[in-house]
Amino acid sequence: KNVSWVAETGGRATPVILNGRVYLNCRTPDDINDPVQKVHAREQVVCWDLKSGEDLWRDKFIVFQPVIPAPRVGWASMCGDQETGNVYMHSFGGLMRCYSPEGEIVW
C-alpha cells in the first residue's frame, strides 16, 4: 500500500534519484546472441519520473562482452551531480558515459 509506482524494468544496481528523476543502468530483456532474430544483448540507462513512474527516456547499447552468462554480470550503480543535473554510468561492457537530464550523451 506504500508503493507509488512499479516498473517492469529492474536490475542489480541501485537506482539513483536526482532532481525528481530515477535513473538505472541495467540489461535489456534481449536474448544474448540470438542467431535467428540477430539480436544481441544490450545494456540500457533508463530514466523515470520520480512521482509518476513515467518512462522519460532510455538509451540502449550493445554489450561488448556478450559471452559472459547473464547471472555473472553486475552493473555499477550510477551517480549524479546535483549542480549540473548530469548522471554518470559505468557499463558492464566498460563504457563510461555522462548523460544530461534529458538523456543526451554529454561524453
Buried (B, 14 or more C-beta within 10 A) or exposed (E): EEEEEEEEBEBBBEBBEBEEBBBBBBBBEBEBEEEEEEBBBBBBBBBBEBEEBEEBBBBEBEBEEBEEEEEEBEBBBBEBEEEEBBBBBBBBBEEEBBBEBEBEEEE
